Amino acid sequence: MADKIDFTCQKCGQQMNIDEAQAGTLIDCPICRGQVLVPPAPVEGYAKPVVREDWKTNTGDGATVIVSDVRISWGSAFEIVLKFTVCAAAIGLIIGFAIGVLALLVGGIRP
């Protein structure tokens, strides 16, 4: 007996149970007749993704789209790089200052 893949039609929400051999193919939903891509079979040892109800939104044409409140923008990536650069520069200045002070203490000031 072939393994089955459980998934949901993204247009109407119909639960489906399809043979694993059909993974990656387009099938017709038995309820809404929309074409649905059969997802890959779950991999042993990996958890199935969880979709919270508040992540779903209706597009107005009957389709449901999964969204989340996680947003990454170039601005936030730039801020991270900028903070890293400033921290690296500050660490470099502190190390340079410490080496200078150590050199003065060990070797004294020579003309």
N, C-alpha and C positions, 0 to 999 in steps of 0.2 A: 504494500500500500504506500502510495507517494505521500510525502509530507505536504502539509497545507500552509498557506500564508493567510493570516487574518489581517484585513485592512478595511478602510472605510472609503466609500465614494466621496470625493471632495465636493461634489456638487449637491447631492441630496442627502448624504449621511448614511446611506445604506451600508450595513455591515456585510462584508463578503469573505468567503473562505475559498481560495483558489489553489489549485495544484502548484507546488513549488516549481514545476517544469515551465510554467507560464510566466515566471518572474521576468520583468523587463519588457513584457508585451502589452499592447493596448487591447483592452476588452471593452465590451459594451455593458454598462450598468443595467441590471435587469429591471430596475425601477424607473430611472429617468432616461435611460438609453444614451446617456453621455459616455464618451470614451474616457476610460480610466487606465492609467499606467499601473500595472501590477508592480509593487515594490519588490526589492530583492528580499530573499528569505533572511530571517533573523540569524545572526551568527551566534553560535553557542558561546555562552559566557558573557555576552554583552546585553545590557538592559535595553528594553524597548523604550523609545523616546516617549516622554509624557507630554501631552498637549493639554494645557489648562483651558477651561472653557472661556475665560476672559481673554485668551489670545486669539479667539476666533472672531472674525468679522464678516458680515455679508456684503458682497460687492454690488448688490442691487439686481443682479440678473439671476439670482438663485444660487450662485456659487459661494462657497465658504473659503476664505483665505486665512491661513494661520499667520498671525503677527505676534510680535512680542514687544515688551517695553525696553529691550536692549537695543541701543542705538550707538553705533560707532561712526564718528565723523573724522574727516581729515583734521579738523580743529583739535579734537581731543588727542589724536595721534601726535600732532605737532606739539601740543602742550607737554606730552610725556617726553618726547625727544628733547624739547627745550629744557625741561626740569632736569633730565639726565645730564645734559651738556653743562648746565650751570653747576650741578653738584660735582661733576667731574672736574670742572675748572676750579671750584672752591677747594676740593681735595688736593689738586695739584698745587695751588697757592700755599695751602697749609703745609704740605710736605716740603715744598721749596723753602718756606720760611724756617721750618724746623731744621732743615739741613744747613741753612745759613747760620742760624744761632749755634748749632752744634759745631760748625766749623770755627766760629768765633771763640767759643769756649775752649775748644781743644787746641787750636793752633794760634789763637791770639790774632791781633791785627798786625799785619806786616806791611810796611811801606812799599 
